[in-house]
Amino acid sequence: MRDPVYNGIPPLIKHTKKGGMSMDTSAIAGMAMASKTAQLQQSVSMGVMKMSMDNTSDTGQALIDMLNASTQAMEKSITPHLGVNLDVLA
């Protein structure tokens, strides 16, 4: 009798020819390795996502600063006569 394989993962307990059962230690080790690999992949992708979010936040702040600077320059160009002359009476 052949043991079934579920989702590509071999069973941990196998039936022996004598009607008993035996535990497959290599399958346990393989599942532990697969679990650690998945954990590492998740940690790395969370780190990359955090770096991307930080970069997006910095870019957004730079864009806001640039818009504020251009707004101030635009205000000065609309009213060029204000703040140019200083009247002093002696």
Number of C-alpha atoms within 10 A of each C-alpha: 7 7 11 11 9 8 6 7 11 17 14 13 14 16 13 13 8 6 6 8 11 10 13 13 11 11 15 15 11 13 15 12 12 12 12 12 12 12 12 12 12 12 12 12 12 12 12 12 12 12 12 12 12 12 12 12 12 12 12 12 12 12 12 12 12 11 12 12 12 12 12 10 11 12 11 13 11 9 10 10 9 10 8 7 7 7 5 5 4 3
